[in-house]
């Protein structure tokens, strides 16, 4: 089974790139973030046209939004709270009917947090911290179940998840407070599937800013996109692909797709 996670940064704008993604990677499931489309305007024909008859989505105008396209039967899971009582469409959960049995799949888009890493003066940063704390409590209390969690979590936790650990320690997405909270969330019952294949001492990025004139030459990236699995799924892991080529596509997202392969 192949599962892709991708912050597409506007689904309707980048529908042709979604088609290209499907042609190049042939995933069974695609989890999107930052779709930026309200549910009433969602491009419903896109899923079946690309070979994905099962589609769930939660969206809003201009901001946020998540969607899951699947070749496999899926059923929505609606046990999570309205995170921080914002109703800001940052999470979708479904049960996937895999060959090995049902697997719970979570698609997250964590708040970016603004530019100032101080919760006392930056409400966006305070919201980000509160969001991760609430999600952590939720999963820590959840009953054991095979789970996969993917998405743009907007935090690069490890030293080699950013181009310069020293220079980015005070930059939102890599501050100690964010890292501490993200790792606590991960430790609520997950294994970092990307670092299962790529050692922590090796650079690993999924996002490159639009501000870089030549993103490959400067390579000032961050790993903001994540794939986690519960320990019972670790023996099924087969590979991880960071599809860097997508950053060179026409009018690309600043994130690239990440694909998990597992025997399930």
N, C-alpha and C positions, 0 to 999 in steps of 0.2 A: 504494500500500500504506500502510495506517495502523497504526502500532504505538503502543500506550499503555504507559506505565510508571506504576505506582502502588503506594505503600506503603499497603496496605489496613488494616493494623493489626488483624488477625484476620479471616480469610476467612469462617469459619462465622458469626461475629457480623454481618458486613456483606455477606452474600450478596445481600440485596435491593438494596444500593447498587451491587454489581457489575452486577446486572441493569439498574439505572438508567443506569449508565455506558454499557453496551452500547446502550441505546435512544438515548441522547443523542449519542454520538460514533461509533457503528458502526465500531469498530476491527476490523482483520483479525487482529491479534494483541494480546493483553493480557499484560503481564509484571507479576507481582505480587511484592511483598516483604512480609516480616513476616506470613506467613500463619498462623503459630502453630497449626499442626495437624500431628500425626504422620501419616505416609503411610497407616497402616492406617485412619485416620478421615477421610481426605480425601473431600470431597463429590464423588465421581466423576460423579454424574449432572448436576452443574451445567454442565459444559462442553457436552455435547450439547444440553441443554435451552436453552442460550443461543445455540446455533448454532456451537459450537466443538468439532468432533469430535476434534481433536488436542490432547491435554493431557499435559504432563509436570510433575512436581512433586518437590520434596525438602523434607521437613518434619520437625519435632520438636515435642514437647509444650511448649506455652506460650510458646516463644521462636522467633525467627528464621523461617526457612522461605521458599522461593521457589516460584513456579509460573508456567507459561506456557500460556495458552489460545490456540489458533490455528485459523483457518478454512483456512489453507494447510497442506499437508503439511510436517511437521517431523520431524527425526531427532535424537536426543540425541547430543551430542558429549562425550566423556569423556576429554579429554586433559589437563585441569588437575589439579594436585596437590590433596591435602587441605590447604587453606590453614591454615598454622600448626599442622597436625596436630590440629585441634580437632574435625573432623567436625560442625561446627555449622550446616550447611545454609544457607550464605549465597550460593550461586552455582549457576546453571544455565546450560548452553550447549546450543544446538540449531542445526542447519542448516535454514534456511528455503528451500523450493523456490519462489523468486520467479520472476516472468516473465523477468527478465533473467539468471537463473542462480542458483546457490546462494549464500546469504548466511549467514554465521555470526552468530548472535544471542546475546549474553551478558546475563544478568539477575543483578545484584549487589545484595546488602544488606551494606554495610560496617558494621563495629562502630561503635556510637555513641561509645564512649570514656569514659563516665562524666562526672563533673563537674570533676575536678581535672586541668588540662593539664600534668601532670608525670609522665613515664613512670617515674621512680624511686620514686614513692610510690603511683601509681595503676596497677595491673595492667591495668585495662580500657583505659586510654589507651595503655599500652605495646603491648597486643595490636592496637589500631587501627593504630598506626604500623607495626608489623611486618607486619600484613595488607596494607596498601597497598604497602609496599616489596616484599613477595613477589609480589604481583600484577603490579607494575611490571616486575620482572625477567622474569616469565613472558611478558608480552606483548612486551617488548623482544626476546626470543629467538624469538618465534613467527614462522613463515614468513608472508610477505605474503598477504593474503586479504581479500576484501570482508567487513567486520565492522561490526556495530552493537552498541554497549554501552550498556545502560540500567540504571537502578536508583536506589535510595536510597544514595548514596555518603557521606552524613552529613558532608560538608564543603562549605562555601560559599566558593569560592576568591577571588572578585573583590570589590572594594570595594562595588559596588552589588548584590552577591548577599546582602547583609545590610542590615538597617534602619539600623545605625550601625556603620560600619567602626571608628571610634575606640573605641566602648564595647565592641565584641565581640572586639577583638584578643586579649584574655586569656581568652576564653570558648571552650570546646571546640566545635569545628566551624569556627572561623575563625582559629585560631592560626597564626602563621607556619610552624611546623613541619608542621602538617597541610596547609596550602595548598601549601607547597613540594613535599610528597610527592604530592599529588593532581595538580599540574601536571606533575610528572615522569611520572606514570602516563599522563596524557593525551598527553604528548609521545612516548610509546613507540609512537605510530602512529595517533593519533586527532585528530579535529577536533571542537570543541564545537559541536554542531548548534544548540543553543538560542541561543548568542551569534552564530551565523551570521545569525540573523534579528533578534535584539534586540541593539543595540549595547551594548558594555561600559559605556557611560556612563549607561544606563537601568536603573532598578530592575527586578529580576526575582526573584520569590520563588515557592517551591512548598510551603512549610511555615509554619504559624502555630501557636504554642503553645496548648494547651488552657487555659493560665493567663490568657490575654487574655480579659477579659469580652466585649469587642466587638472581634473580630479585624480587622474591616474598618476600624473607626475608628482603632485604634492602629496597624495595618499594620506590626507589628513582625515581619516575616517573614525567612526565609532561603531561599536556593536550595540545598536539600540533594539534590534529585532531578535527575538528569542524563541527557542523551542525547548520545552521541558516535558518530561514524562515521569509517571510514577515508577518506583523501583521495579514493580512487577513487569513493566514493559521493556526494561533495559535489555534482557536477553533477545528481544525481537528487533533491536536497533540494527540497521544495515548500513546507513550512510547519511551524510548531510551534504547538501550542495548549496553554496552561496553563489547565486547566478549573477556575478559581477558584470557580465556582458550587458545586462539590462540597463545599467547606468549610462550606456552609450546609445541607447535607443532614441529615436526622435522624441523631443519633448518628454524626457524621462521623469519618473519620480526620483526624489533624492534618496529613497530607499531601494534596495534590490531584493528580489525574491529569495527566500530561503526554503529549501525543500528537505523534508525528512523522509527517509525510506525505512520501512520496517516490515517485518514478516508477521502480519497480523490479519 
